[in-house]
Protein backbone atom coordinates (compact mmCIF):
# COMPACT_ATOMS: atom_id res chain seq x y z
CA UNK A 1 0.00 0.00 0.00
CA UNK A 2 1.46 3.36 -1.06
CA UNK A 3 2.25 6.12 1.39
CA UNK A 4 -0.56 8.63 1.90
CA UNK A 5 -0.09 11.82 -0.08
CA UNK A 6 -1.86 14.91 1.27
CA UNK A 7 -4.13 16.84 -1.07
CA UNK A 8 -2.28 20.08 -1.76
CA UNK A 9 -4.17 22.79 -3.65
CA UNK A 10 -2.02 25.57 -5.15
CA UNK A 11 -3.83 28.81 -5.98
CA UNK A 12 -1.48 30.16 -8.67
CA UNK A 13 1.03 28.80 -11.18
CA UNK A 14 4.48 28.28 -9.67
CA UNK A 15 7.82 27.61 -11.41
CA UNK A 16 7.74 24.29 -13.28
CA UNK A 17 10.47 22.73 -11.15
CA UNK A 18 8.47 23.52 -7.99
CA UNK A 19 5.20 22.16 -9.40
CA UNK A 20 6.91 19.00 -10.63
CA UNK A 21 8.40 18.30 -7.22
CA UNK A 22 5.03 18.92 -5.57
CA UNK A 23 3.41 16.39 -7.90
CA UNK A 24 6.08 13.85 -6.97
CA UNK A 25 5.61 14.27 -3.23
CA UNK A 26 1.93 15.17 -2.81
CA UNK A 27 -1.48 14.86 -4.43
CA UNK A 28 -0.97 18.36 -5.82
CA UNK A 29 -3.79 20.18 -7.63
CA UNK A 30 -2.23 22.94 -9.72
CA UNK A 31 -3.63 26.17 -11.18
CA UNK A 32 -2.27 25.82 -14.70
CA UNK A 33 -4.31 28.79 -16.01
CA UNK A 34 -2.66 31.08 -13.41
CA UNK A 35 -5.89 33.02 -12.94
CA UNK A 36 -6.51 34.35 -9.41
CA UNK A 37 -9.12 32.30 -7.56
CA UNK A 38 -12.38 33.99 -6.66
CA UNK A 39 -13.58 33.90 -3.03
CA UNK A 40 -15.94 31.04 -3.89
CA UNK A 41 -13.10 29.11 -5.52
CA UNK A 42 -10.92 29.68 -2.46
CA UNK A 43 -13.73 28.33 -0.27
CA UNK A 44 -13.98 25.24 -2.49
CA UNK A 45 -10.22 24.75 -2.25
CA UNK A 46 -10.30 25.11 1.53
CA UNK A 47 -13.08 22.50 1.70
CA UNK A 48 -11.17 19.93 -0.37
CA UNK A 49 -7.54 20.43 0.67
CA UNK A 50 -5.39 18.94 3.37
CA UNK A 51 -2.93 21.73 2.60
CA UNK A 52 -3.69 25.05 0.92
CA UNK A 53 -0.86 26.93 -0.82
CA UNK A 54 -2.02 30.53 -1.39
CA UNK A 55 0.02 33.47 -2.56
CA UNK A 56 0.24 36.94 -1.04
CA UNK A 57 -2.66 38.20 -3.20
CA UNK A 58 -5.12 35.53 -1.97
CA UNK A 59 -7.13 36.82 0.99
CA UNK A 60 -7.69 33.91 3.36
CA UNK A 61 -9.88 35.66 5.91
CA UNK A 62 -12.29 34.46 8.59
CA UNK A 63 -15.13 34.00 6.09
CA UNK A 64 -13.01 31.60 4.03
CA UNK A 65 -11.66 29.78 7.09
CA UNK A 66 -15.11 29.36 8.64
CA UNK A 67 -16.10 27.27 5.62
CA UNK A 68 -12.92 25.19 5.48
CA UNK A 69 -13.22 21.42 5.42
CA UNK A 70 -12.18 19.28 8.39
CA UNK A 71 -9.08 18.02 6.60
CA UNK A 72 -7.49 21.45 6.12
CA UNK A 73 -4.67 21.51 8.66
CA UNK A 74 -1.99 23.63 6.98
CA UNK A 75 -1.88 26.87 4.99
CA UNK A 76 1.60 26.99 3.46
CA UNK A 77 1.81 30.56 2.20
CA UNK A 78 3.92 31.11 -0.91
CA UNK A 79 5.40 34.36 0.35
CA UNK A 80 7.07 35.94 3.34
CA UNK A 81 4.29 38.29 4.44
CA UNK A 82 1.15 36.71 5.89
CA UNK A 83 -1.06 39.80 6.09
CA UNK A 84 -3.26 38.07 3.50
CA UNK A 85 -4.13 35.35 6.04
CA UNK A 86 -6.17 35.63 9.26
CA UNK A 87 -3.55 33.78 11.28
CA UNK A 88 -5.48 34.17 14.53
CA UNK A 89 -8.63 32.55 13.18
CA UNK A 90 -6.60 29.81 11.49
CA UNK A 91 -4.82 29.00 14.75
CA UNK A 92 -8.11 28.91 16.65
CA UNK A 93 -9.45 26.40 14.12
CA UNK A 94 -6.38 24.18 14.48
CA UNK A 95 -4.89 25.18 11.12
CA UNK A 96 -1.16 25.86 11.05
CA UNK A 97 0.22 28.68 8.90
CA UNK A 98 3.72 28.84 7.40
CA UNK A 99 5.58 31.34 5.24
CA UNK A 100 8.86 31.56 3.31
CA UNK A 101 11.20 33.84 5.27
CA UNK A 102 14.75 34.69 4.33
CA UNK A 103 14.82 33.60 0.69
CA UNK A 104 13.79 36.97 -0.75
CA UNK A 105 16.08 39.15 1.33
CA UNK A 106 18.79 39.82 -1.26
CA UNK A 107 16.38 40.17 -4.19
CA UNK A 108 14.21 42.72 -2.40
CA UNK A 109 17.25 44.60 -1.14
CA UNK A 110 18.63 44.78 -4.70
CA UNK A 111 15.36 46.26 -5.97
CA UNK A 112 15.22 48.72 -3.09
CA UNK A 113 18.72 49.94 -3.89
CA UNK A 114 17.75 50.22 -7.56
CA UNK A 115 14.87 52.53 -6.60
CA UNK A 116 17.07 54.54 -4.23
CA UNK A 117 19.33 55.18 -7.24
CA UNK A 118 16.64 55.52 -9.89
CA UNK A 119 14.49 58.21 -8.31
CA UNK A 120 17.09 60.90 -7.43
CA UNK A 121 19.08 60.24 -10.63
CA UNK A 122 15.95 60.31 -12.84
CA UNK A 123 16.83 57.07 -14.62
CA UNK A 124 13.31 56.43 -15.89
CA UNK A 125 13.11 59.92 -17.35
CA UNK A 126 16.44 59.45 -19.08
CA UNK A 127 15.31 56.18 -20.66
CA UNK A 128 12.08 57.82 -21.84
CA UNK A 129 14.00 60.74 -23.36
CA UNK A 130 16.11 58.36 -25.45
CA UNK A 131 13.15 56.22 -26.50
CA UNK A 132 11.01 59.25 -27.39
CA UNK A 133 13.77 60.92 -29.39
CA UNK A 134 13.99 63.91 -27.04
CA UNK A 135 17.72 63.55 -26.41
CA UNK A 136 19.64 66.00 -28.61
CA UNK A 137 23.05 65.46 -27.07
CA UNK A 138 24.88 66.16 -23.83
CA UNK A 139 24.13 69.41 -22.02
CA UNK A 140 25.58 70.75 -18.74
CA UNK A 141 22.17 71.55 -17.28
CA UNK A 142 19.83 68.94 -18.75
CA UNK A 143 18.35 65.97 -16.82
CA UNK A 144 20.00 66.94 -13.55
CA UNK A 145 19.31 64.78 -10.51
CA UNK A 146 20.86 64.38 -7.07
CA UNK A 147 23.79 62.26 -5.86
CA UNK A 148 23.14 59.78 -3.08
CA UNK A 149 26.69 59.69 -1.69
CA UNK A 150 26.66 61.40 1.69
CA UNK A 151 22.88 61.43 1.96
CA UNK A 152 21.05 60.13 5.04
CA UNK A 153 18.97 56.98 4.58
CA UNK A 154 16.25 56.34 7.16
CA UNK A 155 15.21 52.67 7.27
CA UNK A 156 11.86 51.78 8.81
CA UNK A 157 12.14 48.16 9.92
CA UNK A 158 15.65 46.83 10.48
CA UNK A 159 15.04 43.13 9.92
CA UNK A 160 16.77 40.93 7.35
CA UNK A 161 15.81 43.09 4.37
CA UNK A 162 16.39 46.38 6.14
CA UNK A 163 19.90 45.30 7.12
CA UNK A 164 20.63 44.04 3.60
CA UNK A 165 19.57 47.43 2.21
CA UNK A 166 21.74 49.19 4.79
CA UNK A 167 24.81 47.20 3.67
CA UNK A 168 24.23 48.19 0.06
CA UNK A 169 23.53 51.82 0.86
CA UNK A 170 26.60 52.06 3.08
CA UNK A 171 28.70 50.85 0.14
CA UNK A 172 27.27 53.77 -1.87
CA UNK A 173 28.41 56.20 0.82
CA UNK A 174 25.05 56.82 2.46
CA UNK A 175 24.69 57.49 6.19
CA UNK A 176 22.52 54.79 7.78
CA UNK A 177 19.76 55.62 10.25
CA UNK A 178 16.93 53.35 11.37
CA UNK A 179 13.77 53.01 13.42
CA UNK A 180 12.73 49.59 14.65
CA UNK A 181 10.52 48.08 17.33
CA UNK A 182 13.68 46.90 19.04
CA UNK A 183 17.20 48.19 18.73
CA UNK A 184 19.43 45.79 16.77
CA UNK A 185 22.52 44.26 18.44
CA UNK A 186 25.47 46.56 18.95
CA UNK A 187 27.59 44.52 16.55
CA UNK A 188 25.12 45.13 13.72
CA UNK A 189 25.01 48.86 14.45
CA UNK A 190 28.80 49.02 14.43
CA UNK A 191 29.07 47.06 11.17
CA UNK A 192 26.58 49.35 9.44
CA UNK A 193 27.64 52.49 11.31
CA UNK A 194 23.91 52.88 11.90
CA UNK A 195 22.19 55.45 14.09
CA UNK A 196 19.11 54.27 16.00
CA UNK A 197 16.07 56.51 16.45
CA UNK A 198 13.54 55.51 19.07
CA UNK A 199 11.26 58.25 17.74
CA UNK A 200 10.13 57.68 14.16
CA UNK A 201 8.92 61.27 13.94
CA UNK A 202 12.34 62.65 14.81
CA UNK A 203 14.05 60.42 12.26
CA UNK A 204 11.66 61.32 9.46
CA UNK A 205 12.31 65.03 9.85
CA UNK A 206 16.06 64.61 9.27
CA UNK A 207 16.39 62.10 6.41
CA UNK A 208 17.08 62.51 2.69
CA UNK A 209 15.64 59.09 1.76
CA UNK A 210 13.11 56.98 3.68
CA UNK A 211 12.94 53.25 2.89
CA UNK A 212 10.11 51.10 4.25
CA UNK A 213 10.84 47.52 5.33
CA UNK A 214 8.26 46.66 7.98
CA UNK A 215 5.40 44.16 7.55
CA UNK A 216 1.78 45.20 7.20
CA UNK A 217 0.02 44.63 10.51
CA UNK A 218 -2.74 46.54 12.29
CA UNK A 219 0.00 48.45 14.10
CA UNK A 220 1.78 49.50 10.88
CA UNK A 221 -1.28 50.39 8.79
CA UNK A 222 -0.64 53.96 7.55
CA UNK A 223 2.44 54.13 9.75
CA UNK A 224 3.51 56.84 7.31
CA UNK A 225 0.31 58.81 7.77
CA UNK A 226 -0.44 62.24 6.34
CA UNK A 227 0.83 63.76 9.58
CA UNK A 228 4.10 61.87 9.46
CA UNK A 229 4.64 62.49 5.76
CA UNK A 230 4.42 66.21 6.47
CA UNK A 231 7.46 65.82 8.74
CA UNK A 232 9.62 64.99 5.72
CA UNK A 233 11.85 67.62 4.19
CA UNK A 234 10.81 68.89 0.73
CA UNK A 235 14.04 67.37 -0.66
CA UNK A 236 13.29 63.90 0.72
CA UNK A 237 12.39 60.76 -1.24
CA UNK A 238 10.23 57.82 -0.12
CA UNK A 239 10.96 54.25 -1.24
CA UNK A 240 8.65 51.33 -0.46
CA UNK A 241 9.26 47.67 -1.37
CA UNK A 242 7.44 46.26 1.68
CA UNK A 243 3.64 46.68 1.74
CA UNK A 244 1.58 49.49 0.25
CA UNK A 245 -0.73 49.73 3.25
CA UNK A 246 2.11 51.06 5.42
CA UNK A 247 1.87 54.43 3.61
CA UNK A 248 -1.17 56.67 3.24
CA UNK A 249 -0.96 56.57 -0.55
CA UNK A 250 -3.45 59.38 -1.17
CA UNK A 251 -1.54 61.69 1.16
CA UNK A 252 1.75 60.75 -0.49
CA UNK A 253 0.34 61.45 -3.95
CA UNK A 254 -1.04 64.83 -2.89
CA UNK A 255 2.26 65.88 -1.34
CA UNK A 256 4.30 64.86 -4.37
CA UNK A 257 1.88 66.71 -6.63
CA UNK A 258 2.24 69.79 -4.40
CA UNK A 259 6.05 69.38 -4.43
CA UNK A 260 6.09 68.99 -0.65
CA UNK A 261 8.13 65.79 -1.14
CA UNK A 262 10.80 65.40 -3.83
CA UNK A 263 9.58 62.05 -5.15
CA UNK A 264 9.06 58.35 -4.52
CA UNK A 265 10.04 54.90 -5.72
CA UNK A 266 7.23 52.42 -5.15
CA UNK A 267 7.06 48.69 -5.84
CA UNK A 268 3.92 48.13 -3.75
CA UNK A 269 0.62 49.98 -3.48
CA UNK A 270 -2.17 50.33 -0.99
CA UNK A 271 -4.88 48.96 -3.30
CA UNK A 272 -2.81 47.07 -5.85
CA UNK A 273 -3.03 46.40 -8.68
CA UNK A 274 -4.81 49.79 -8.66
CA UNK A 275 -2.44 52.76 -8.39
CA UNK A 276 -3.35 56.31 -7.47
CA UNK A 277 -3.71 58.22 -10.80
CA UNK A 278 -1.73 61.16 -9.39
CA UNK A 279 1.24 58.85 -8.87
CA UNK A 280 0.95 57.43 -12.38
CA UNK A 281 0.96 60.92 -13.91
CA UNK A 282 3.81 62.26 -11.81
CA UNK A 283 7.22 62.62 -13.42
CA UNK A 284 8.86 62.46 -10.00
CA UNK A 285 7.80 58.92 -9.17
CA UNK A 286 9.17 55.54 -10.28
CA UNK A 287 6.49 52.85 -10.17
CA UNK A 288 7.10 49.10 -10.40
CA UNK A 289 4.52 46.26 -10.51
CA UNK A 290 5.36 44.52 -7.19
CA UNK A 291 8.47 42.87 -8.64
CA UNK A 292 10.91 43.32 -5.76
CA UNK A 293 11.25 39.57 -5.25
CA UNK A 294 10.76 38.62 -8.88
CA UNK A 295 13.84 36.55 -9.66
CA UNK A 296 13.82 32.99 -10.96
CA UNK A 297 16.13 31.94 -8.13
CA UNK A 298 13.95 33.57 -5.51
CA UNK A 299 10.71 32.03 -6.74
CA UNK A 300 12.28 28.56 -6.80
CA UNK A 301 13.68 29.07 -3.30
CA UNK A 302 10.21 30.08 -2.12
CA UNK A 303 8.76 26.91 -3.58
CA UNK A 304 11.38 24.78 -1.90
CA UNK A 305 10.51 26.40 1.43
CA UNK A 306 6.83 25.62 0.88
CA UNK A 307 7.64 22.00 0.04
CA UNK A 308 9.81 21.59 3.15
CA UNK A 309 7.04 23.00 5.33
CA UNK A 310 4.44 20.68 3.83
CA UNK A 311 6.68 17.61 3.95
CA UNK A 312 7.67 18.26 7.56
CA UNK A 313 4.04 18.78 8.55
CA UNK A 314 2.88 15.68 6.67
CA UNK A 315 5.54 13.64 8.50
CA UNK A 316 4.03 14.69 11.83
CA UNK A 317 6.58 17.33 12.82
CA UNK A 318 6.33 21.06 13.40
CA UNK A 319 7.12 22.88 10.14
CA UNK A 320 10.21 25.10 10.38
CA UNK A 321 8.51 28.29 9.23
CA UNK A 322 5.31 28.20 11.29
CA UNK A 323 3.78 31.62 11.96
CA UNK A 324 1.90 32.28 15.22
CA UNK A 325 -0.37 35.24 16.03
CA UNK A 326 2.07 36.35 18.72
CA UNK A 327 4.75 36.78 16.02
CA UNK A 328 2.76 39.40 14.10
PEDAZI-V826732 format. One record per pair of residues at least 6 apart in sequence whose C-alpha atoms are under 7 Angstrom apart, sorted by the first residue. I is the first residue (numbers start at 0). J is the second residue. Records with the same first field share a line. If there is no record, write none. Layout:
BEGIN
I=J / J
END
This chain:
BEGIN
4=24 / 25 / 26
5=25 / 26 / 49
6=25 / 26 / 27 / 48 / 49 / 50
7=25 / 26 / 27 / 28 / 48 / 49 / 50 / 51
8=27 / 28 / 29 / 44 / 48 / 50 / 51 / 52
9=28 / 29 / 30 / 51 / 52 / 53
10=30 / 36 / 52 / 53 / 54
11=30 / 33 / 34 / 35
12=29 / 30 / 31 / 33
14=299
17=299 / 302 / 303
21=27 / 306
42=63 / 66 / 67
45=51 / 67 / 68 / 71
46=66 / 67 / 68
47=68
48=70 / 71
49=70 / 71 / 72 / 73
50=71 / 72 / 73 / 74 / 75
51=73 / 74 / 75
52=74 / 75 / 76 / 77
53=76 / 77
54=76 / 77 / 78
55=77 / 78 / 80 / 81 / 83
56=83
57=83
58=83 / 84
59=83 / 84 / 85
60=84 / 85
61=85 / 88
64=89
71=94
72=93 / 94 / 95
73=94 / 95 / 96
74=95 / 96 / 97
75=96 / 97 / 98 / 305 / 309
76=97 / 98
77=98 / 99 / 301 / 302 / 305
78=98 / 99 / 301
79=98 / 99 / 100
80=214
81=98
82=215 / 216
86=96 / 323 / 324
87=324
89=95
95=321
96=321 / 322
97=320 / 321 / 322
98=320 / 321 / 322
99=301 / 304 / 305 / 320
102=297 / 300 / 301
103=292 / 297
104=159 / 160
105=163
106=291 / 292
107=160 / 291 / 292
108=160 / 163 / 164
110=291
111=164 / 240
112=164
114=238 / 264
115=238
117=123
118=262 / 263 / 264 / 284 / 285
119=144 / 145
120=144 / 145
121=144
128=134
147=173
148=171 / 172 / 173
149=172 / 173 / 174
150=173 / 174 / 207
151=173 / 174 / 175 / 206 / 207 / 208
152=173 / 174 / 175 / 176 / 206 / 207 / 208 / 209
153=175 / 176 / 177 / 202 / 206 / 208 / 209 / 210
154=161 / 176 / 177 / 178 / 209 / 210 / 211
155=177 / 178 / 179 / 210 / 211 / 212 / 213
156=178 / 179 / 211 / 212 / 213
157=177 / 179
160=212
161=212
165=175 / 191
166=191
169=175 / 191
175=191 / 192 / 193 / 194
176=193 / 194 / 195
177=194 / 195 / 196
178=195 / 196 / 197 / 199
182=195
196=202
200=227
203=230 / 231
204=230 / 231 / 232
206=235
207=234 / 235 / 236
208=235 / 236 / 237
209=236 / 237 / 238
210=237 / 238 / 239
211=238 / 239 / 240 / 241
212=240 / 241
213=241
214=241 / 242
215=242 / 244 / 245
216=327
219=245
220=244 / 245
221=244 / 245 / 246 / 247
222=245 / 246
223=245 / 246 / 247
224=246 / 247
225=247 / 250
232=260
233=259 / 260 / 261
234=260 / 261
235=260 / 261
236=260 / 261 / 262 / 263
237=262 / 263 / 264
238=263 / 264 / 265
239=264 / 265 / 266 / 267
240=265 / 266 / 267 / 291
241=267
242=267 / 268
243=267 / 268 / 269
244=268 / 269
248=269
252=277 / 278
254=260
255=261 / 262
262=283 / 284
263=283 / 284 / 285
264=284 / 285 / 286
265=285 / 286 / 287
266=286 / 287 / 288 / 289 / 290 / 291
267=289
268=274
278=284
308=318 / 319 / 320
311=317 / 318
312=318
END
